[in-house]
């Protein structure tokens, strides 16, 4: 049984091994959880961003969580928006900061990275297109959303693909078994822009301030299983006890 009701008290919990959300809004009132809850029954909500390095480090752990949850609870892939709407190219300081994160993730998790991305001084680290692409995949083929999310991460981090570009996002969709042309049409629609904004608000409503985060929900009660990178072995006992309760 989960112990926290309504809104989880995430702000009191310091997070390590995490990518912190870059919130551009100031003074905005946080939305109420009641408008964004997953409904009755048991649910797992994963909050992440395909351009979050610690989420890439967490990918093998997420795969194990999803596999264990299969046929027992509903598993939701929620796009939180790490740096959505970024317009400026990254400067040397930002490249150094992000590279340090990548090196930390690689050292701790063993996930592969292609550092050639840092040779592109004109790159704009806008995570909104990647998040919107995952939601587009989720809309077209719900059971492939997680596979598409993983493919985007692998493309960006291990294969130096620019997943801020529509053609790259569509190519990866096709490689994941999603028809390219319908994907582009839906991805470019106002409907998907609205749905990605909904996911960002949902993330905010649950108090999530960094990724990866994993939330277990049961009939209006919520508790976090992970706030930042956490090995599956450290989550397994609590997760399986909750699943089987």
HUPE-V51411 format. One record per residue. N is the residue number from 1. RES is the residue in one letter. SS is DSSP state (helix for helix, strand for strand, loop for the rest). Layout:
n->N res->RES ss->SS
n->N res->RES ss->SS
//
This chain:
n->1 res->X ss->loop
n->2 res->X ss->loop
n->3 res->X ss->loop
n->4 res->X ss->loop
n->5 res->X ss->strand
n->6 res->X ss->loop
n->7 res->X ss->loop
n->8 res->X ss->loop
n->9 res->X ss->loop
n->10 res->X ss->helix
n->11 res->X ss->helix
n->12 res->X ss->helix
n->13 res->X ss->loop
n->14 res->X ss->loop
n->15 res->X ss->loop
n->16 res->X ss->loop
n->17 res->X ss->loop
n->18 res->X ss->loop
n->19 res->X ss->strand
n->20 res->X ss->strand
n->21 res->X ss->loop
n->22 res->X ss->loop
n->23 res->X ss->loop
n->24 res->X ss->loop
n->25 res->X ss->loop
n->26 res->X ss->loop
n->27 res->X ss->loop
n->28 res->X ss->loop
n->29 res->X ss->loop
n->30 res->X ss->loop
n->31 res->X ss->loop
n->32 res->X ss->loop
n->33 res->X ss->helix
n->34 res->X ss->helix
n->35 res->X ss->helix
n->36 res->X ss->loop
n->37 res->X ss->loop
n->38 res->X ss->loop
n->39 res->X ss->loop
n->40 res->X ss->loop
n->41 res->X ss->loop
n->42 res->X ss->strand
n->43 res->X ss->strand
n->44 res->X ss->strand
n->45 res->X ss->strand
n->46 res->X ss->strand
n->47 res->X ss->strand
n->48 res->X ss->strand
n->49 res->X ss->loop
n->50 res->X ss->loop
n->51 res->X ss->loop
n->52 res->X ss->loop
n->53 res->X ss->helix
n->54 res->X ss->helix
n->55 res->X ss->helix
n->56 res->X ss->helix
n->57 res->X ss->helix
n->58 res->X ss->helix
n->59 res->X ss->helix
n->60 res->X ss->helix
n->61 res->X ss->helix
n->62 res->X ss->helix
n->63 res->X ss->helix
n->64 res->X ss->helix
n->65 res->X ss->helix
n->66 res->X ss->helix
n->67 res->X ss->helix
n->68 res->X ss->helix
n->69 res->X ss->helix
n->70 res->X ss->loop
n->71 res->X ss->loop
n->72 res->X ss->loop
n->73 res->X ss->loop
n->74 res->X ss->strand
n->75 res->X ss->strand
n->76 res->X ss->strand
n->77 res->X ss->strand
n->78 res->X ss->strand
n->79 res->X ss->strand
n->80 res->X ss->loop
n->81 res->X ss->loop
n->82 res->X ss->loop
n->83 res->X ss->loop
n->84 res->X ss->loop
n->85 res->X ss->loop
n->86 res->X ss->loop
n->87 res->X ss->loop
n->88 res->X ss->loop
n->89 res->X ss->loop
n->90 res->X ss->loop
n->91 res->X ss->loop
n->92 res->X ss->helix
n->93 res->X ss->helix
n->94 res->X ss->helix
n->95 res->X ss->helix
n->96 res->X ss->helix
n->97 res->X ss->helix
n->98 res->X ss->helix
n->99 res->X ss->helix
n->100 res->X ss->helix
n->101 res->X ss->helix
n->102 res->X ss->helix
n->103 res->X ss->helix
n->104 res->X ss->helix
n->105 res->X ss->helix
n->106 res->X ss->helix
n->107 res->X ss->helix
n->108 res->X ss->helix
n->109 res->X ss->helix
n->110 res->X ss->loop
n->111 res->X ss->loop
n->112 res->X ss->loop
n->113 res->X ss->loop
n->114 res->X ss->loop
n->115 res->X ss->helix
n->116 res->X ss->helix
n->117 res->X ss->helix
n->118 res->X ss->helix
n->119 res->X ss->helix
n->120 res->X ss->loop
n->121 res->X ss->loop
n->122 res->X ss->loop
n->123 res->X ss->loop
n->124 res->X ss->loop
n->125 res->X ss->loop
n->126 res->X ss->loop
n->127 res->X ss->loop
n->128 res->X ss->helix
n->129 res->X ss->helix
n->130 res->X ss->helix
n->131 res->X ss->helix
n->132 res->X ss->helix
n->133 res->X ss->helix
n->134 res->X ss->helix
n->135 res->X ss->helix
n->136 res->X ss->helix
n->137 res->X ss->helix
n->138 res->X ss->helix
n->139 res->X ss->helix
n->140 res->X ss->helix
n->141 res->X ss->loop
n->142 res->X ss->helix
n->143 res->X ss->helix
n->144 res->X ss->helix
n->145 res->X ss->helix
n->146 res->X ss->helix
n->147 res->X ss->helix
n->148 res->X ss->helix
n->149 res->X ss->helix
n->150 res->X ss->helix
n->151 res->X ss->helix
n->152 res->X ss->helix
n->153 res->X ss->helix
n->154 res->X ss->helix
n->155 res->X ss->helix
n->156 res->X ss->helix
n->157 res->X ss->helix
n->158 res->X ss->helix
n->159 res->X ss->helix
n->160 res->X ss->loop
n->161 res->X ss->loop
n->162 res->X ss->loop
n->163 res->X ss->loop
n->164 res->X ss->loop
n->165 res->X ss->loop
n->166 res->X ss->helix
n->167 res->X ss->helix
n->168 res->X ss->helix
n->169 res->X ss->helix
n->170 res->X ss->helix
n->171 res->X ss->helix
n->172 res->X ss->helix
n->173 res->X ss->helix
n->174 res->X ss->helix
n->175 res->X ss->helix
n->176 res->X ss->loop
n->177 res->X ss->loop
n->178 res->X ss->loop
n->179 res->X ss->loop
n->180 res->X ss->helix
n->181 res->X ss->helix
n->182 res->X ss->helix
n->183 res->X ss->helix
n->184 res->X ss->helix
n->185 res->X ss->helix
n->186 res->X ss->helix
n->187 res->X ss->helix
n->188 res->X ss->loop
n->189 res->X ss->loop
n->190 res->X ss->helix
n->191 res->X ss->helix
n->192 res->X ss->helix
n->193 res->X ss->helix
n->194 res->X ss->helix
n->195 res->X ss->helix
n->196 res->X ss->helix
n->197 res->X ss->helix
n->198 res->X ss->helix
n->199 res->X ss->helix
n->200 res->X ss->helix
n->201 res->X ss->helix
n->202 res->X ss->helix
n->203 res->X ss->helix
n->204 res->X ss->helix
n->205 res->X ss->helix
n->206 res->X ss->loop
n->207 res->X ss->loop
n->208 res->X ss->loop
n->209 res->X ss->loop
n->210 res->X ss->strand
n->211 res->X ss->strand
n->212 res->X ss->loop
n->213 res->X ss->strand
n->214 res->X ss->strand
n->215 res->X ss->strand
n->216 res->X ss->strand
n->217 res->X ss->strand
n->218 res->X ss->strand
n->219 res->X ss->loop
n->220 res->X ss->loop
n->221 res->X ss->strand
n->222 res->X ss->strand
n->223 res->X ss->strand
n->224 res->X ss->strand
n->225 res->X ss->strand
n->226 res->X ss->strand
n->227 res->X ss->strand
n->228 res->X ss->loop
n->229 res->X ss->loop
n->230 res->X ss->loop
n->231 res->X ss->loop
n->232 res->X ss->helix
n->233 res->X ss->helix
n->234 res->X ss->helix
n->235 res->X ss->helix
n->236 res->X ss->helix
n->237 res->X ss->helix
n->238 res->X ss->helix
n->239 res->X ss->helix
n->240 res->X ss->helix
n->241 res->X ss->helix
n->242 res->X ss->helix
n->243 res->X ss->helix
n->244 res->X ss->helix
n->245 res->X ss->loop
//
